[in-house]
Amino acid sequence: MATAPPPSRDVALETRVLWERFRKQITAALLIVLLAAIAFIGYRFYSDRRAADASALLASAHNAQEYEQVIARYPNTAPAADAYLLLAEAQRNDKKFAEANTTLQTFIAKYPQHEFVSTARMAMAANLESLGKTDEALVMYQQIASAYPNSFNAPMALLSQVYILKAKGRNDDARHICETVLTQYRTSFWAGEAMQQLRLVKPSSSPAPPPAQAATAPPLLALPPGPAPPPAPQAPPQPKKP
C-alpha cells in the first residue's frame, strides 16, 4: 500500500516564523554575549596594563617604602606578591625580624598557592632564630619538611634542624636527620652538607671503651721464680767510747 509523501517544509519560512516569535529573546541573548565578550576583553586589557605598570614600579623600587607603595597601588597582582617578599627581606636586613614575619604571614594568607610559600616559611623560621626563639623555629622547620617534602626547601629545612639540635646537645636526633637527608635527598645539593655534619656530630650515647688491661704472659711461658737473694751483710757494732 502506497504511503503519502511527507509534507514539504519551507526552511526559510520556518526560520522567519521563529525569528518573529522569539525576536526579543534572541536579540537579548546576542546582546548579553556581546557585552560579556567586550567586558572580558576590556578586563584582560586592564589587567595586563595594570600588571605591566606594577612590574615597572617594582623594578624601580629599592627600599621598604617603595615596596609598600607597590603593594598599596597594585594589590592582588603578581608584582605585589613579589613586593611582599622583597619588603620582608628589606625588613630583615634592618633587623626588624618581627615586622618581617608579619609581612611574610600576610603574603602567605593572601597568596596561599604561591610557589614561594615554602620559601616564605623558611624565612619566618630564620627570623625566629634571630629573635632567639629556637624552639619555635625548630617546630616551623619540622612543619616545612613535613608539608613540602618535594620542594627544594625540604632538605634545607631538615639541615636547619640539625644546627639547632647540635646547639641543644641532641646529637642523636641531629644524626638521625642527617641520615634522613642522605636517604631521601641523596641527589640534592644538601646531601654533601648532611654527610659532613654526620661526620662531625658524635653520638651522645656511645659506649665508653673498656679499660686497658696490662699484658701478662701465659702461665706456661712465664719465667720460674729464682732463688731468694742473700741477706745484706750487717755492719759490726762500734765500741762505745769511755
C-alpha positions in Angstrom: 0.0 0.0 0.0 1.5 3.3 -1.1 2.2 5.9 1.6 1.5 9.6 1.3 4.6 11.7 0.8 5.6 13.9 3.8 4.5 17.5 3.6 7.1 19.8 2.2 8.9 22.2 4.6 9.9 25.7 3.8 13.0 26.2 5.9 13.2 29.9 5.2 9.6 30.4 6.2 10.0 28.4 9.5 13.1 30.5 10.3 11.2 33.7 9.7 8.4 32.5 11.9 10.8 31.6 14.7 12.5 34.9 14.4 9.2 36.8 14.6 8.1 34.8 17.5 11.4 34.9 19.6 13.0 38.0 18.2 13.2 39.8 21.6 14.7 36.7 23.4 17.3 36.1 20.6 18.3 39.7 20.5 18.7 39.9 24.2 20.8 36.7 24.3 23.1 38.0 21.5 23.4 41.3 23.3 24.4 39.6 26.5 27.0 37.5 24.7 28.4 40.6 23.0 28.6 42.6 26.2 30.3 39.7 28.0 32.9 39.4 25.3 33.6 43.1 25.4 33.8 43.1 29.2 36.2 40.1 29.1 38.4 41.8 26.6 38.4 45.0 28.5 39.2 43.3 31.8 42.1 41.4 30.2 43.4 44.6 28.7 43.0 46.4 32.1 44.7 43.6 34.0 47.6 43.3 31.6 48.1 47.0 31.7 47.9 47.1 35.5 50.3 44.2 35.8 52.8 46.0 33.4 52.6 49.2 35.5 53.1 47.2 38.7 56.1 45.4 37.3 57.6 48.7 36.2 57.1 50.3 39.6 58.5 47.2 41.3 61.6 47.3 39.1 62.3 50.8 40.2 61.8 50.1 43.9 64.8 49.7 46.1 63.7 50.1 49.7 60.9 49.2 52.1 58.8 52.3 51.5 58.8 51.8 47.7 57.9 48.1 48.1 55.0 49.2 50.3 53.9 51.6 47.5 53.7 48.8 45.0 51.6 46.7 47.4 49.2 49.7 48.1 48.8 50.7 44.5 48.6 47.3 42.8 47.1 44.8 45.3 46.3 41.3 44.3 48.8 41.3 41.4 51.9 39.1 40.8 54.3 42.1 41.3 52.6 42.9 44.6 53.3 39.3 45.8 56.9 39.7 44.9 56.9 43.1 46.7 55.8 41.3 49.9 58.9 39.1 49.7 61.3 41.9 48.9 59.7 44.0 51.7 60.3 41.2 54.2 63.9 40.9 53.1 64.5 44.6 53.5 63.0 44.5 57.0 65.2 41.5 57.9 68.3 43.4 56.7 67.2 46.2 59.0 67.0 43.6 61.8 63.2 44.1 62.1 62.6 40.4 62.4 59.2 40.6 63.9 57.9 43.0 61.3 59.4 40.8 58.6 57.5 37.8 59.9 54.3 39.9 59.9 54.8 40.7 56.3 55.5 37.1 55.3 52.5 35.9 57.2 50.3 38.4 55.2 51.9 37.2 52.0 51.1 33.6 52.9 47.5 34.5 53.7 46.9 36.5 50.5 48.7 34.0 48.2 48.4 30.5 49.7 49.1 28.8 46.4 52.1 30.9 45.5 55.2 28.8 44.6 57.3 30.7 47.2 55.1 29.9 50.2 57.6 27.4 51.5 60.4 29.9 51.0 58.4 32.5 53.0 58.0 30.0 55.8 61.7 29.2 55.8 62.4 33.0 56.1 60.0 33.1 59.0 61.8 30.3 60.8 65.2 32.0 60.2 63.7 35.2 61.7 62.6 33.3 64.8 66.1 32.0 65.2 67.4 35.6 65.0 65.0 36.5 67.7 66.3 33.7 69.9 63.1 31.7 69.6 64.9 28.5 68.6 62.1 26.2 69.9 59.6 27.9 67.7 62.0 27.9 64.8 62.6 24.2 65.2 58.9 23.4 65.1 58.5 25.5 61.9 61.4 23.8 60.2 59.7 20.4 61.1 56.4 21.6 59.6 58.1 22.8 56.4 59.9 19.5 55.9 56.6 17.6 56.5 54.3 19.8 54.5 56.5 20.3 51.5 58.6 17.1 51.1 59.0 17.5 47.4 60.1 21.2 47.4 63.7 22.4 47.2 63.3 23.8 50.7 62.7 20.4 52.3 66.3 19.2 52.7 67.3 22.7 53.8 64.6 22.7 56.5 65.9 19.4 57.7 69.5 20.6 57.9 68.4 23.8 59.7 67.1 21.5 62.4 70.5 19.8 62.7 72.2 23.1 63.7 69.6 23.8 66.4 69.7 20.3 67.7 73.5 20.4 67.9 73.3 23.6 70.0 70.9 21.8 72.3 73.1 18.8 72.7 70.7 16.5 71.0 73.3 14.8 68.9 71.4 11.6 68.3 68.4 13.5 66.8 70.8 15.5 64.7 72.4 12.4 63.3 69.1 10.9 62.5 68.1 13.9 60.5 71.4 13.8 58.6 70.7 10.2 57.7 67.2 11.2 56.5 68.7 13.8 54.2 71.1 11.2 52.8 68.4 8.7 52.3 65.6 10.9 50.8 67.6 13.6 49.2 70.8 11.9 48.2 71.0 13.7 44.8 70.4 17.2 46.2 73.0 19.9 46.9 72.4 19.5 50.7 73.5 15.8 50.7 77.1 16.8 50.9 76.5 19.1 53.9 74.5 16.3 55.6 77.4 13.9 55.2 79.8 16.4 56.7 77.5 17.1 59.6 77.1 13.4 60.2 80.9 13.0 60.5 81.1 16.0 62.9 78.3 15.1 65.2 79.3 12.3 67.5 76.6 10.0 69.1 75.7 11.3 72.5 75.1 7.7 73.9 78.3 6.0 72.5 79.5 3.3 75.0 82.8 4.0 76.8 85.8 1.9 75.7 86.7 -0.9 78.2 89.8 -0.1 80.4 93.1 -1.4 79.1 94.5 -4.4 80.8 98.2 -4.9 81.5 99.7 -7.6 79.3 100.5 -10.8 81.1 102.4 -13.7 79.9 100.7 -17.1 79.7 101.5 -19.3 82.7 103.5 -21.8 80.7 105.7 -19.1 79.3 106.3 -17.2 82.5 109.8 -17.4 83.9 110.1 -19.6 87.1 110.8 -17.7 90.3 114.6 -17.5 91.0 116.2 -18.1 94.4 115.7 -15.5 97.0 118.6 -13.0 97.2 121.1 -13.4 100.2 120.5 -11.0 103.1 122.6 -7.9 103.1 125.7 -8.1 105.4 125.3 -6.1 108.7 128.0 -3.7 109.9 130.0 -4.8 113.0 129.0 -3.0 116.2 131.1 0.0 117.1 132.8 0.1 120.5 131.5 2.5 123.0 133.7 5.5 123.9 134.7 5.9 127.6 
